[in-house]
Amino acid sequence: MTKSLKTYLAKHKKRLAWGLSVKVLSTIAELLLPLVMAHLIDNIAPLKDYVLVLLWGSVMLLFAVIAWIGNVVANRSASKVARDVTENLRNDLFESTLKLSASQQDRVTVPSLVSRLSSDTYNVHNMIGMMQRLGVRAPLLLIGGVALTFTVEPVLACVLLAVVPLLTLIVIFISSRGVRLYTALQKSTDGMVRKVRDDYTLIRVIKALSRTEHENRQFDIINKDVVKHEQRAGMVMGASNPLLSMFLYLGMTATVLIGAYRVNAGHALPGAIIAFTSYFTVILNAVISVSRIFVNLTKGTASAKRICEILNSASPLTVLPAQEAEQNCLCRFDNVTFSYNGNPAIKNLSFTLERGQSLGIIGATGSGKSTVVALLLRLYDPDSGNIYIDGKDIRSYTPKQLRSRIGVVLQNDFLATVSVADNIRFKRDISDDEIVQSAKYAGAHDFITAKEQGYDTMLTSKGANFSGGQKQRILIARALAGDPEMLILDDSSSALDYRTDAQLRRTLLDNFPDTAIVMVAQRISSIRFADKILVMKEGRSVGFGTDSQLMQQCPEYREIYLSQTESGGEQ
């Protein structure tokens, strides 16, 4: 079902109906006040009957109390509806962002998702609240005020009515441009969020390389672009209030002059003119409120469209019907080709991996190593060719079924600012004993227990209170804790010394004999003892076999070996 803002508002239709009904009642009471006042001045006061004066004064007081209480009750109801709708909308939006495929995230970008979850939901919240508070009251005061002026002074009402078409045209023109301008503003805000996120993530690197001034200048350019869009939107939307007020004040000036002439000529009563002036003030405030409504409506509409774009984004990673296994091989790439937005990353790649085997993947930066990992996790689907897990097309597994079988340490993995134990558990049903055992396998147990609080030690931002190698071993412990059928280590030993790296490999091979291990690495020592080694170059496989086979048959592999051993990199 396609989701829209109406879908979320429909869940609160009873509360909406109640709040709007109370708002209508209080507005009607407010509109009747000038009529009662005119009757009191022109018809009751000349009788000099104090009982009637007190009676009609009490009626005015009653209407004032009804208007006040009704507005308070309706506004509280409006706040609750806006709060609950925004809460549900934000929760669903966050859930939808997690369900987006990697290709969809690449297209939308993370900063844009952050902006939609924060500023866009805020704009929608303001719109929903204001539309309930003023969306009924302001038009009712405007239309009712104009209508009631005909009962008080028809001649003056015609003067006022001449101004209404001009006001309507102004509102329509400005609001139509406002949606486009605020959409452009939100897009420029996305760029600013992206810049802030990147700079805050790399703030130590920026300082170390003395690039602070450069980044300040770059941010200033982006900030000026945001200001430019804000200025354009603000100027257009800000023009509505002065324009509306100008025409209304011109109309009021004309009515006062004509009204004074009619009273002087005996064609109108003073009370009627006072009531008409009161209605004119009501209409003026209503028009100003309408202009405020359209400012928030244009912002909220633009934001709602951006939010619903994510809510209604269907994942391209569909699940195929269950199928019979073709063979007993744990993993097989069959002539797989894949590209990022038309830029080839993998070309006609084929290889197999049996249970209990280890596969090393090596190649230069940009050769497609991490893309193989992304395809194995089904973050993307190949453009052509097939990937099989347990003899079944990878697309026949749900994401949860597939990824529950795989333990992974990604190249740019992260540690949360929670305890070591919670980082390893990572919201899974894993016992404390399993956490300790996985940490021992990863070589992390000793340095964890050396901390005063052991596994309850809280990590600081980005795990800064642990070294790079220690963080990598905690991440490996996290991957092992789920007892995976396949373990993927994407350059996860780059911060380990050679001795620790070698010890970790032996531990994994000795204690996980039935687990297939995929190791992506830059240094040859991390993968040369794997059962199979895949050598990649520019997205293609240029070698597949054991270390000894590749040394004889693959010039690229031999070149990597010689470059690392001759420079002293291989021990």
N, C-alpha and C positions, 0 to 999 in steps of 0.2 A: 504494500500500500504506500502510495506517495505521501510523504509527510509534509505538512505545511503548518504555519502558525495557527491556522484554524483548527487543526487536529488537536493541538494542545489546549486551546481555549475551550473546545467542545467538552473537555473533561470537567470543566468548572462552570458549565452552563447554568446550573441552579444558582450558584453564588453570584454569577454575573447577572442573571435575571433579577435576583433579589437586590443587589446593589444598584442596578440601573433603575429599578422601580422606585426605590427610595430616593434616588437622585432626581428622577422626574417629579416626584411628589414635592420634594423640597424646592425645586426650581419653580414649579407652578405657584407655590406659596410665596416665593420671592417676587414673582411677576405680579401677583395680586396686590402687593403692598402699595404701589403708587395709585392704583385705582381706588383703594379704600381711603388713602390720604386725600385724593381729589374730592371724593364724596364727602369726607369729613369737613374739608375746608369750604366747599361750595354749597353744600346742602344742609349739613348738620350744625356747623358753627353759627350760621345766621339765625337759627332757631333759639339759641341761647338756652338750650336744654342740656344741663350738665350731666344728667343721667345718660342721655344718648351719646354725648361726647365721650363719657367714660366707657360706654358700651362699645362704641366703634374704635376707641383707643385700645380696648382690650382685644378686639378682633385683630388690629394691627400687631399687637404684641404676640398674639397667638401665632399669626403667620410668620413673624420673625423667629419665634422659638422653633416652629416646625422646620423652617428653612435651615436654621443653625444645627439642630439635632440631626436632621436628615443628611446634611452635608458631612457631618462628622461620621455618622454611621456608614454612609456610602463610601467615603474616602478610606475608612478603615478596611472595608470589604475590598475596595480596589487594590489596596496595598497587599492584602493577603493573596488575591488572585495573581497579581504581578509577581509576587515572591514565589508562589508555588509553580506557576507556569515557567518562570525562568529557571527554577531549580530543576524541574523535569527536563526542560530543553537543554540545559547545560550538561546534565547527566547523560542524556541520549547523544548529545554532540560528542562528548568525551568518548563514549563507547564506540561511536561511529568512527572517530579518528583512529582508534585502536584496530578497527576492522579494515581500514583502508589497506589496499595492497601497497607494496613498495613503489610500484610505478605511479599509483595515485598520489602517494606522499611526495614523490619527486615532482609531480606536476603542480600540486597545490603549494608545496614547501611547508616546512615546520613553522617558520615565523608566521605565516598566514593562518595556520591552524591555531597557534597561540593567540593571535589577534581575534580570531572568530570566537574563541572560548572566553576571552576577556572583554575587550571593548565592544564587540558586536552583541554579545548577550546583555551587556550593560545598556546599550542603546535600545534593544528590544524591551528590556525591563522598564525603562523610562517611558517608552511608547505605550506599552500596555497600561501602565499606571495612569498616565496622563489621559489616554483615550477614555478611560472609565471616569476619571474625575472631571474632565472638561469636554470630552467627546460628545456627551449628551447635554450637559449643562449649557455650554457656550452656544451651540446651534439653537437650542430651545429658547435661551434668552434672546438670541438674535431674532429668530423668526417670531417668537411670541411677543417680544418687545415691539417689533415692527407692526404686527397684527393689532396689538392693543392700542397703539398710537392712533389707529383709525377710529377706535371707539372713543378716544379722548378728544382728538383734534384732526379730523380727516384732511383738512387743507394742509396743515403742517406735515402730516404723514406723507402726503404726495411729494413734498419737497425732499423728505428723508428717503423715500423710495427711489427717487431718481439717482441716488448715490449707490444703491445696492449693486446694480449691474457692474459698475466700475470696480467695486470691491471684489466681486466674484471673479472677474477677469484677472485681477492682480494675483489673487490666491492661486488660481489654476496655472497661470504662467510661471510663477515663482516655484511652486511645488514640483512641477514637471521637470524643471531644470535642477532642482535640489537633489532628486534621487540620483541623477547622473554624477553630480558633483561630489556627493557624499560617498558614492561607490568608488570614485577615483581617489578620494581622500583615504579611504580604508586600505586601498591597494598601496598607496605610498606609505601608510603607517606600517604595513607588512614589511616593507623594505627597511624601515627604521628598526623594527623589532629584530629582523634578521641581523642587522649590523650590530646591535647591542648584544645579542646572544653570542655572535661570533667573537666579539672583542672581549666580553666577560669570560668566555671559555679560554681564550688565548692570552689573557691579560699578563701572565708571567712571561710568555714568549715576547709579547709586544714590549714589555719593559726591558727584557734582556737584550733585545735587538735595537733599543733606543728608537722605537717607532711610535712613541706616544703622540708626538706632534703630528705625524702623518695621519694617524688614526683620528685625531681631533679634527683635522682638516676634512677627512673623508666623511666623518659624522656630520660636520657642519654643512657639507653639500647636501647630504640626505635630509638633514633637519630643515634646510631651506626649502627643499622640494615639498616636504610635509606642510611647512608654513604657507607655501604658495597655494597648495590645494585648500588648506584651511581658510586662507584669505579669500579665495574665489568663492568657496561655499558660504563663508560668513558674510561676504558682501552681498551676494544674491539673496540669501535668506534674511539678512539683516535689513534689507531694503523693504521688506514686506511691512514691518511695523510702522515705520515713518510714512510710507505711502498710504496705508490704510488710515492712519491717524489723520493725515493731511486732508483726505477727502471727507472724513467724518467731521473734522473740525470746521471745514468749509460748509458742510451741510448744517452743522449746529449753528454757525454764525447766521446763516440764512434763516433758519427756523426762529432764532431769537428775535431777529429784526422783524420778521413777518408776524411773529406772535405778539410782540409789543404793539405793532400797528393794530392787530385785531382786538387786543384788550382795550386799547385806547378808543377804538371805534365801537366798542360794545358788542363785538361779534364772538368774543370768547371770555371765559371766566378765569380769574387768577389761579384757582386751584387746578384747572385743566392744564394751564400753561406750566405750572409747577410739576404736575404729574408727567406732562410730556417731556419736560427737561430731565426728570428722573429716568424716564424710559430711554431718553437719548443717552444718558450716562450709562445705563445698563447695556444698551446696544454697543456703545463705544468700548466698554470693558469686554463685552462678548467678542467683538471683532478682534481686539488685541489678543484675547485668549485663543481665538481661531488661528491667528497667525502663529502663536506659540505651538499650537497643536500641529500645524503643518511643518514647522521646523523639526519637531520631534518625530512626526510621522515619516518625513522623508529620510531622516537618519535611521529610524527603526525599520522602515521598508527595505532600504538598501542593505542593512545588516541582516534582516530576516532572509533575504535572498541568498546571501553568502552562507548563512547557517544551513538553510535547506539544501543548498548545493551539496554539502557534505552529508547531511542526513539521508539524502536520496541517492547517494553514490553507491551503485551496486558494484561489488567486487568483481573484477574480471577473472578471478581465480575460482571458477566453478568446479564443483565436485562431480566427477563422472560416476555412472552406476558401477556397483561392485563387479569385479571380474575375476576369472580364474587366473591363478599364477601361471606364467609361461615357463618359468624355470626356478631353480632353488638358489639363485644368486641373490645376495643381499642387495646389491646396488649395481645398476648398469646404465650408463649413458650410451644412447644409440643415435649417433650422427646428429648431435644437438648443436643448434645454432641459435644465438641470442644477441640482441642489440639493445642499447640504451638510446631511446629516442632516435633511432636510425643510425646510431654509431655502433658498428660491429664490436662485440666484446668476446664472443665465443663463436668459433667457426668449425662445424662438422666434427665435434668432439665425441669420441667413443672410448669407453674403458669399462672394466668390470671390477667389482670388489666383493670378495667372499667374506663370510662370517669369520671373525677372528683374525682377519688379515689387516695389515697396516698399509696405508697408502700415503706416500709423501708427494706433495705438489710443490714444484719449485719453478721459478722463472723470474724474469726481470719485472720491475714495477710496471703495472699496466698490462701485464700479459694475460690477465683474466683469471688469476688464481682465486681471488675472493668472489668473483662472479660464479665460479663452480659451487662455492659454499652457499651463496644466495639461491642458486637453483636447487641445490640439495634440500634446503629448508623450505623450498617453494615460496620464497618471497617474490619471485617472478616465475612466469611460465616461459618456456623456450619458444622462439619464433617458429622453429621446425625441429623435427626429431622428437625423441621420447626419452623419459627418464623412468626407470623401473626400480621399485623397492620391493624386495621379496617377490619378484616376478610380476608385480602388478604396477600398472601405470601410476605414477606418483599423484596424478590428478584424481584418482579414485579414492584417495584418503582425505578425510577432513583435516584441516590444519592442526586440530588438536590431536587427532590420531597419529599424524605424521610426526609432529614435533615432540610428542611425549616419548617417542622412541629414540630421540637424538639428544645428546648432551653437547653443548657448543660453547666455545669461548671465542667471541668475535674479535676482530682486529681492534676495534674501538669500543670495547666493552666498558661497563661502568660499575661502580660500587656505590650503593646508596649510603646516606648518612644514618645508618642504623647499626646494630651490633654485628660483630663478625658472624655469629651464629645465624642471625636473620638474613645476612647477605648470602650465606651458603644455602640456607633453607629456601629463600626467595618465594615465600608464600605457598610452599608446597607441603604436602603431608609427609614430612621427613622427620624421623626421630632424632633426639640428641645423639644417640649412639651412632647413627648413620652419618651425622654431621662430623663427628670426631673421626670416624673411620675414613671418610672421604678426604678429610684434611690430612690424615696420615699418608694416604696414597699420594696426595698432591705435594707432600713435603712441607706442609704448612703448620702441622700440629705443634712443632717445637717452638717456633717464634710466636705463635698465638698464645700458648700457655706461658711463655716468658713474660707476657704482659700481665700487669697486676690484676686485671679483671678477666683475663683469659678470653673465652669465647663471648663474654658479655662486653668486651671492649667496644666502645662506640667509635665508628670511623668518622673522621672529620670530612669536610667537603672534598670530594674526589679522592678520598682515602689518603690524604696528605700525611697522615701519621703512620703510614706504612711505606716501605720502599717500593720501587717499580716491580722488582722480582717478587716481593711478598704479595703485592696486589695480584700479580698474575697467578700465583699459586692459590690464592683464595678463590679466584675466578675458576681455576681448574677444579678445585674442590667442589664448587657449586655445580659444575657440569657433571662431575662424577657422582654426586649425591643422588641423582635420579636413577642410578643403575641403568645407563642407556645401552641400547643395542649398537648404536653408532656414536662415536665420540669425534667431534670436529674441533680441531685446535687451529684456529686461523692466526698464525704468527703469534702464538700465545707464549712463546719462550724467548722472545727477543730481549727481554730484560734479565734473563737468567744467565749465569755464568756457565761455561761449558761443562763443568763437573756436575752442577745441579741439573742441567738440562739432560745430560746422559743418565743420571740417576733416576730422573723422572721417567724417561723413556723405558728404562728397565723395569721400574715399578709397574708401569701401565701394562707392559707386555706380560709380566709375571702374574699379575693379579686380575687381569681382565682378558683371559684367553679367548673368550667367545665374543668379545666386543670388537667390532671393526673400528679402526682408528684412522682418521683422515688428518694429516698434519700438513698445514700450509706454512711454508717457511721461506725466509730470505737466505739463511745460511745453510750450507749443504750438510753440515754435521748433524743438524736436527732431523734430517730425513734419509740419510744415505743407508741406514740400517733397516729401513722399511721393507716389507715384502715386495711392494711394487712402488715405483717412482714414476710420476707423470711430469714430464718437462714441457713447459708451455712457453710459447713465443708468439706475441701478437694475436692472442686468442686461439691459437692452434696447438695441437699436440705435436711436438717434434721429437718426442721420445717417450717410450713406456716400457718399463722392465725393471730388473734389479740394478743395484749399483754397479756390479761388475759388467753386466750387459751394456749398460749405458756408457760406461767408460770406454768401451770398445766401439759402440755403434752410434753414439750421439755426440757430435762435435759441440753442441751447445752445452750439454751437461759437463763434458770434459773441460770446456772453457770456464764454466762457473767454478769447477773444482780447482783448477790451476790458479784462477785469479784470487781465490780465497786462501789457498795454501801458500802461494808465493808471497802474499801480503801479510802472512802470519795470522790470518784469521782462523785457520783450521788447526785444531790441536789434536 
